[in-house]
Amino acid sequence: MPTGRLSRLARFGGMATGIAGNVLAEGAAQMARGGRPRVSDLLLTPANALRVTEELAQLRGAAMKVGQLMSMDAGELLPPELSDILARLRSDARPMPPVQLTAALNRRWGRDWPERFARFDMEPVAAASIGQVHRALTREGRDLAIKVQYPGVRRSIDSDVDNVATLMRVSGILPREIDLAPLLVEAKRQLHEEADYAREAQHLARFGALLAGDPDHVVPGLCAELTRPDVLAMDYVEGGPVEAMTTASQAERDRIATLMIRLLLRELFEFGLMQTDPNFANYRVDVSGRLVLLDFGATRAIPPELAEGYRGLMRAALADDRQAAIAAARAIGFFDDRAMARDAELEAMFDLALAPFRGEGPFDFSDTSVTAKLRDRGMVFAQDRSVWHVPPVDTLFVQRKLGGVYLLASRLRAKVEVRTLLEPWL
């Protein structure tokens, strides 16, 4: 695993070069057949999606995090075959070889660590962006899932963030008016926190206490005596991927999405603590239908004033008060005074955004026409780079979670009584 900025930048460069080569080869082939290919069509090919997936899975760390978000946010923008390839990034990194795993555990547990276990599976049950998970059985009979961090992940975080920022600047994707510095500092801080398994263990235990006795959710119990800053031990909980629920009955899909939204509202308004990484791989469903919650590395405290801002926004949404919703969104920090000057376009966007809250019946998350229209409106709005604005960091992380839950509900084609879930909190 390359850990230095230059070595990892070289992998980014190699990926870009390979994609460019695929574009040229496919373009030449289509022109030879009499076609007139568009560059956008040449970029969005299975070969390029596979190259991106393979490279990011090899790089792991923050680079793979970017790919995970890309695979989720693609939504309806990409053909199914491309989305399926990118979806591998959500839980399919390259595992480290057994000799490297043994060395990592020797450093943290001592060379006699195998004596603590009746069984330790060297083949991981999962390999993600920051670490891989192994199943083990202690001498006392406790069935554990043990997450072991990849060597070098922490050292690569800053370089990955800097590399991504450099590529965005050089490509011209972002206007020069946008000051990314505060956001980059926060991105690095957040990723370093996610790589601190001792901190994650505290949040795992905290959520376990908050949801103790909850019949609908399962939080694995912490095994504190085996947990270290880069090794996290917890109870193994059997369950299947939440994305597999797409083949379940409509009632079951609706129930799972309702649980996700209800938990999000509790995090925002009751706990004041939110797990902000919406990666679908962080949620599983056990044999009794309970939602299993995994990976609390991206947990953040929610400032009370931000929760109140969202309360005002949702109150305006339920009242179908467009102007109050715009004012609440402005107070939260979605946009600044420059965007307010384009009131007609803002009003049109909010008319679409308030759709889930209108009416008394369930909102159909499978209806992609609303999100498609909202996306199109947003792209038109974004063409005026003078109104580009970086929202407060806490707002960005809450939106990251809200967007992820929305995408999952859409993936499940769920129908949810959104108003009924919101009203008790307003």
C-alpha positions as CSV (number, residue, x, y, z in Angstrom):
1,M,0.0,0.0,0.0
2,P,1.6,3.3,-1.1
3,T,1.7,5.7,1.9
4,G,3.7,8.8,0.7
5,R,1.9,11.7,-1.2
6,L,4.1,11.4,-4.3
7,S,3.7,7.6,-4.5
8,R,-0.1,7.9,-4.1
9,L,-0.3,10.8,-6.5
10,A,1.5,8.6,-9.0
11,R,-1.3,6.1,-8.7
12,F,-3.9,8.8,-9.3
13,G,-1.9,9.9,-12.3
14,G,-1.7,6.3,-13.6
15,M,-5.4,5.9,-13.2
16,A,-6.0,9.1,-15.2
17,T,-3.6,8.0,-17.9
18,G,-5.3,4.6,-18.2
19,I,-8.7,6.2,-18.5
20,A,-7.4,8.5,-21.2
21,G,-6.0,5.5,-23.1
22,N,-9.3,3.7,-22.9
23,V,-11.1,6.9,-24.2
24,L,-8.7,7.2,-27.2
25,A,-8.9,3.5,-28.1
26,E,-12.7,3.3,-27.9
27,G,-13.1,6.6,-29.7
28,A,-10.9,5.4,-32.5
29,A,-12.8,2.2,-32.8
30,Q,-16.1,3.9,-33.0
31,M,-14.9,6.4,-35.6
32,A,-13.5,3.5,-37.7
33,R,-17.1,2.1,-37.6
34,G,-18.4,5.5,-38.9
35,G,-19.6,6.7,-35.5
36,R,-19.2,10.2,-34.0
37,P,-18.7,9.4,-30.3
38,R,-19.1,12.0,-27.5
39,V,-16.4,12.3,-24.9
40,S,-18.9,11.9,-22.1
41,D,-20.0,8.5,-23.5
42,L,-16.4,7.4,-23.9
43,L,-15.6,8.2,-20.3
44,L,-18.6,6.4,-18.9
45,T,-17.7,2.8,-19.9
46,P,-17.4,-0.4,-17.8
47,A,-13.7,-0.5,-18.6
48,N,-13.1,2.9,-17.0
49,A,-15.4,2.2,-14.1
50,L,-13.5,-1.0,-13.4
51,R,-10.2,0.8,-13.6
52,V,-11.3,3.4,-11.1
53,T,-12.7,0.7,-8.8
54,E,-9.5,-1.4,-8.9
55,E,-7.2,1.5,-8.3
56,L,-9.2,3.0,-5.4
57,A,-9.6,-0.4,-3.8
58,Q,-5.8,-0.8,-3.9
59,L,-5.2,2.6,-2.5
60,R,-7.7,2.2,0.3
61,G,-7.8,5.0,2.9
62,A,-9.2,8.4,2.1
63,A,-9.0,7.8,-1.7
64,M,-11.4,4.8,-1.4
65,K,-13.7,6.9,0.8
66,V,-14.1,9.3,-2.1
67,G,-15.0,6.4,-4.4
68,Q,-17.5,5.1,-1.9
69,L,-19.3,8.4,-1.9
70,M,-19.1,8.5,-5.7
71,S,-20.7,5.1,-5.9
72,M,-23.6,6.1,-3.7
73,D,-24.2,9.5,-5.1
74,A,-24.2,8.3,-8.7
75,G,-27.9,7.3,-8.2
76,E,-29.8,7.5,-11.5
77,L,-26.9,9.3,-13.3
78,L,-25.1,6.1,-14.3
79,P,-26.2,3.0,-16.2
80,P,-26.8,0.0,-13.9
81,E,-23.7,-1.9,-15.1
82,L,-21.5,1.1,-14.1
83,S,-23.2,1.5,-10.8
84,D,-22.8,-2.2,-10.0
85,I,-19.0,-2.0,-10.6
86,L,-18.6,1.1,-8.5
87,A,-20.8,-0.4,-5.7
88,R,-17.9,-2.9,-5.0
89,L,-16.1,0.0,-3.4
90,R,-18.5,0.1,-0.5
91,S,-17.2,-3.1,1.0
92,D,-14.5,-4.5,-1.3
93,A,-11.0,-3.2,-0.6
94,R,-7.8,-5.3,-1.1
95,P,-7.2,-7.3,2.1
96,M,-3.7,-7.3,3.5
97,P,-1.8,-10.7,3.2
98,P,-1.7,-12.9,6.3
99,V,2.0,-12.1,7.1
100,Q,1.2,-8.4,7.2
101,L,-1.9,-9.1,9.4
102,T,0.2,-11.2,11.8
103,A,2.8,-8.5,12.1
104,A,0.1,-5.8,12.8
105,L,-1.4,-8.0,15.6
106,N,2.0,-8.8,17.0
107,R,2.6,-5.1,17.5
108,R,-0.7,-4.5,19.3
109,W,-1.3,-7.7,21.2
110,G,2.1,-9.2,21.6
111,R,3.4,-12.3,19.9
112,D,1.4,-14.6,22.1
113,W,-1.9,-13.3,20.9
114,P,-3.0,-16.6,19.3
115,E,-3.2,-18.1,22.7
116,R,-6.2,-15.9,23.5
117,F,-8.3,-17.5,20.9
118,A,-9.9,-20.9,20.2
119,R,-10.1,-19.8,16.6
120,F,-9.0,-16.8,14.6
121,D,-10.0,-16.7,10.9
122,M,-7.1,-15.2,8.9
123,E,-9.4,-14.7,5.9
124,P,-11.3,-11.5,6.5
125,V,-15.1,-11.5,6.4
126,A,-15.0,-7.9,5.1
127,A,-12.3,-5.4,3.8
128,A,-13.2,-1.7,3.6
129,S,-11.4,1.6,3.2
130,I,-9.6,1.9,6.5
131,G,-9.4,-1.7,7.8
132,Q,-10.5,-5.3,7.4
133,V,-12.7,-7.4,9.7
134,H,-11.9,-10.9,11.0
135,R,-14.1,-13.3,12.9
136,A,-12.6,-14.9,16.0
137,L,-13.7,-17.1,19.0
138,T,-12.1,-16.4,22.4
139,R,-11.0,-19.2,24.8
140,E,-14.1,-18.2,26.9
141,G,-16.4,-18.7,23.9
142,R,-17.1,-15.1,22.9
143,D,-17.8,-14.7,19.2
144,L,-16.0,-11.6,18.0
145,A,-15.6,-9.4,14.9
146,I,-12.2,-7.8,15.0
147,K,-11.4,-4.8,12.8
148,V,-7.7,-4.4,12.0
149,Q,-6.5,-1.2,10.4
150,Y,-4.3,-1.3,7.3
151,P,-0.7,-0.2,8.1
152,G,0.0,3.3,6.7
153,V,-3.6,4.5,6.5
154,R,-3.1,7.3,9.0
155,R,0.0,8.5,7.2
156,S,-1.8,8.6,3.8
157,I,-4.8,10.6,4.9
158,D,-3.3,14.1,4.6
159,S,-1.7,13.2,1.2
160,D,-4.9,11.8,-0.2
161,V,-6.9,14.9,0.8
162,D,-4.2,17.2,-0.6
163,N,-4.0,15.1,-3.9
164,V,-7.8,15.2,-4.4
165,A,-7.9,19.0,-3.7
166,T,-5.0,19.5,-6.2
167,L,-6.7,17.5,-8.9
168,M,-9.9,19.5,-8.4
169,R,-8.1,22.8,-8.6
170,V,-6.0,21.8,-11.7
171,S,-9.1,20.4,-13.5
172,G,-11.0,23.6,-13.0
173,I,-13.9,21.8,-11.4
174,L,-14.0,24.4,-8.6
175,P,-13.9,28.2,-9.1
176,R,-11.0,30.1,-7.5
177,E,-13.5,32.0,-5.4
178,I,-14.1,29.0,-3.2
179,D,-11.9,28.8,-0.2
180,L,-11.4,25.1,0.4
181,A,-8.8,25.5,3.1
182,P,-11.2,25.2,6.1
183,L,-13.0,22.2,4.5
184,L,-9.7,20.4,3.8
185,V,-8.6,20.9,7.4
186,E,-11.9,19.4,8.6
187,A,-11.8,16.6,6.1
188,K,-8.4,15.6,7.4
189,R,-9.5,15.9,11.0
190,Q,-12.6,13.8,10.4
191,L,-10.6,11.0,8.6
192,H,-8.0,10.9,11.3
193,E,-10.8,10.5,13.9
194,E,-12.3,7.7,11.8
195,A,-8.8,6.0,11.9
196,D,-8.8,6.2,15.7
197,Y,-10.4,3.0,16.8
198,A,-10.1,3.8,20.5
199,R,-12.4,6.8,19.8
200,E,-14.7,4.7,17.7
201,A,-14.9,2.2,20.6
202,Q,-16.3,5.0,22.8
203,H,-19.0,5.9,20.3
204,L,-19.8,2.2,19.8
205,A,-20.4,1.8,23.6
206,R,-22.3,5.1,23.7
207,F,-24.7,4.1,20.9
208,G,-25.1,0.7,22.6
209,A,-26.3,2.4,25.7
210,L,-28.6,4.8,23.9
211,L,-30.3,2.0,22.0
212,A,-30.2,-0.6,24.8
213,G,-33.5,-2.4,24.8
214,D,-34.6,-1.1,21.4
215,P,-36.4,-3.9,19.7
216,D,-35.6,-2.7,16.2
217,H,-31.8,-2.1,16.4
218,V,-28.7,-4.0,17.3
219,V,-25.3,-2.5,18.3
220,P,-22.5,-5.0,18.7
221,G,-21.1,-5.1,22.3
222,L,-17.6,-3.7,22.7
223,C,-14.7,-6.0,23.8
224,A,-12.6,-3.3,25.5
225,E,-9.7,-5.6,26.6
226,L,-8.7,-6.4,23.0
227,T,-9.3,-2.9,21.5
228,R,-6.4,-0.7,20.6
229,P,-6.0,2.6,18.6
230,D,-5.9,0.5,15.4
231,V,-7.6,-2.7,16.5
232,L,-11.3,-2.7,17.4
233,A,-12.9,-5.8,18.9
234,M,-16.7,-6.2,19.2
235,D,-19.3,-9.0,19.3
236,Y,-20.0,-10.7,16.0
237,V,-23.6,-10.2,14.9
238,E,-25.0,-12.3,12.1
239,G,-26.8,-10.4,9.3
240,G,-27.2,-9.8,5.6
241,P,-26.5,-6.6,3.7
242,V,-29.2,-4.0,3.8
243,E,-29.0,-3.6,0.0
244,A,-30.2,-7.2,-0.3
245,M,-33.5,-6.1,1.0
246,T,-34.4,-4.7,-2.5
247,T,-35.9,-8.1,-3.2
248,A,-38.0,-8.2,0.0
249,S,-41.7,-7.4,0.2
250,Q,-42.9,-3.8,-0.1
251,A,-44.0,-3.9,3.6
252,E,-40.5,-5.0,4.7
253,R,-38.7,-2.5,2.5
254,D,-41.0,0.2,3.9
255,R,-40.2,-0.9,7.5
256,I,-36.4,-0.8,7.0
257,A,-36.5,2.6,5.5
258,T,-38.8,3.8,8.3
259,L,-36.3,2.5,10.9
260,M,-33.5,4.4,9.2
261,I,-35.3,7.7,9.1
262,R,-36.6,7.3,12.6
263,L,-33.1,6.7,13.9
264,L,-31.7,9.6,12.0
265,L,-34.3,11.9,13.7
266,R,-33.4,10.5,17.1
267,E,-29.7,11.2,16.4
268,L,-30.5,14.8,15.3
269,F,-33.1,15.8,17.9
270,E,-32.7,13.4,20.9
271,F,-29.1,12.0,21.0
272,G,-27.3,15.1,19.8
273,L,-24.9,12.6,18.3
274,M,-24.9,11.3,14.8
275,Q,-23.1,8.6,12.9
276,T,-22.5,10.6,9.7
277,D,-21.1,7.9,7.3
278,P,-24.1,6.7,5.2
279,N,-22.1,3.9,3.5
280,F,-24.7,1.2,2.9
281,A,-22.2,-1.4,4.1
282,N,-22.5,0.0,7.6
283,Y,-26.1,-1.4,8.0
284,R,-27.1,-5.0,8.0
285,V,-30.3,-6.8,8.8
286,D,-30.3,-9.8,11.2
287,V,-32.5,-12.9,11.0
288,S,-35.2,-11.4,13.1
289,G,-35.4,-8.3,10.9
290,R,-33.5,-5.9,13.3
291,L,-31.3,-3.2,11.8
292,V,-27.6,-3.9,12.7
293,L,-25.5,-0.8,13.1
294,L,-21.8,-0.9,12.3
295,D,-18.9,1.5,12.1
296,F,-19.1,4.5,14.4
297,G,-15.8,6.1,13.3
298,A,-17.6,9.1,11.7
299,T,-19.7,9.9,14.7
300,R,-20.1,13.7,15.5
301,A,-21.8,15.7,18.2
302,I,-24.6,17.8,16.8
303,P,-24.6,21.4,18.1
304,P,-28.1,22.3,19.6
305,E,-28.4,25.4,17.5
306,L,-28.0,23.3,14.3
307,A,-30.7,20.8,15.5
308,E,-33.0,23.8,16.1
309,G,-32.2,25.1,12.6
310,Y,-33.3,21.8,11.1
311,R,-36.3,21.8,13.3
312,G,-37.3,25.1,11.8
313,L,-36.7,23.9,8.3
314,M,-38.8,20.8,8.8
315,R,-41.6,22.8,10.5
316,A,-41.7,25.1,7.5
317,A,-41.7,22.0,5.1
318,L,-44.7,20.4,6.9
319,A,-46.5,23.8,6.7
320,D,-45.7,24.0,3.0
321,D,-44.2,27.4,3.7
322,R,-41.7,28.0,1.0
323,Q,-40.4,31.3,2.2
324,A,-40.0,30.1,5.8
325,A,-38.1,27.0,4.4
326,I,-35.8,29.2,2.4
327,A,-35.1,31.4,5.4
328,A,-34.4,28.4,7.6
329,A,-32.0,26.9,5.0
330,R,-30.2,30.3,4.8
331,A,-29.8,30.3,8.6
332,I,-28.4,26.7,8.6
333,G,-25.9,27.9,6.0
334,F,-26.9,26.1,2.8
335,F,-26.3,29.3,0.9
336,D,-25.5,33.0,1.5
337,D,-26.9,36.4,0.4
338,R,-25.5,36.0,-3.1
339,A,-27.8,33.1,-3.8
340,M,-30.8,34.9,-2.2
341,A,-30.7,37.4,-5.1
342,R,-31.8,34.6,-7.4
343,D,-35.1,34.2,-5.5
344,A,-37.1,32.8,-8.4
345,E,-34.8,29.9,-9.0
346,L,-34.5,29.2,-5.2
347,E,-38.3,29.1,-5.0
348,A,-38.5,26.7,-7.8
349,M,-35.9,24.4,-6.2
350,F,-37.7,24.5,-2.8
351,D,-41.0,23.7,-4.4
352,L,-39.4,20.4,-5.5
353,A,-37.5,19.8,-2.3
354,L,-40.7,20.1,-0.2
355,A,-42.3,17.3,-2.1
356,P,-41.7,14.5,0.5
357,F,-43.5,16.6,3.1
358,R,-46.7,17.4,1.1
359,G,-49.8,15.4,1.5
360,E,-51.0,13.0,4.2
361,G,-50.0,9.7,2.6
362,P,-46.6,8.0,2.4
363,F,-43.9,9.5,0.2
364,D,-42.8,7.1,-2.6
365,F,-39.0,7.2,-2.6
366,S,-39.0,5.1,-5.8
367,D,-40.3,8.1,-7.7
368,T,-37.0,9.4,-9.1
369,S,-38.7,12.2,-11.1
370,V,-38.6,14.6,-8.1
371,T,-34.9,14.1,-7.5
372,A,-34.2,14.2,-11.2
373,K,-35.9,17.6,-11.6
374,L,-34.2,18.9,-8.4
375,R,-30.9,17.8,-9.8
376,D,-31.5,19.5,-13.1
377,R,-32.6,22.7,-11.3
378,G,-29.5,22.5,-9.1
379,M,-27.2,22.1,-12.1
380,V,-28.7,25.2,-13.7
381,F,-28.2,27.1,-10.4
382,A,-24.7,25.9,-10.1
383,Q,-23.7,27.2,-13.5
384,D,-23.4,30.7,-11.8
385,R,-20.2,30.1,-9.9
386,S,-20.5,33.4,-8.2
387,V,-23.0,31.9,-5.8
388,W,-20.9,28.8,-4.9
389,H,-20.6,28.6,-1.2
390,V,-19.1,26.1,1.3
391,P,-21.7,25.5,4.1
392,P,-20.6,25.1,7.8
393,V,-18.8,21.8,8.3
394,D,-21.4,20.4,10.8
395,T,-24.1,21.1,8.2
396,L,-22.2,19.3,5.5
397,F,-21.9,16.1,7.7
398,V,-25.6,16.2,8.6
399,Q,-26.5,16.6,4.9
400,R,-24.1,13.7,4.1
401,K,-26.2,11.5,6.4
402,L,-29.5,12.8,5.2
403,G,-28.6,12.3,1.6
404,G,-27.3,8.7,2.3
405,V,-30.6,7.7,4.1
406,Y,-32.6,9.2,1.2
407,L,-30.5,7.3,-1.3
408,L,-31.0,4.0,0.6
409,A,-34.8,4.6,0.9
410,S,-34.7,5.2,-2.9
411,R,-32.7,2.1,-3.5
412,L,-35.3,0.1,-1.5
413,R,-38.1,1.7,-3.4
414,A,-39.7,2.4,0.0
415,K,-42.9,4.2,0.8
416,V,-42.7,6.1,4.1
417,E,-45.0,8.2,6.2
418,V,-42.5,11.1,6.4
419,R,-44.9,13.5,8.0
420,T,-45.9,11.1,10.7
421,L,-42.2,10.5,11.6
422,L,-41.4,14.2,11.7
423,E,-44.3,15.6,13.7
424,P,-43.3,14.4,17.2
425,W,-40.0,16.3,16.9
426,L,-41.4,19.6,15.8
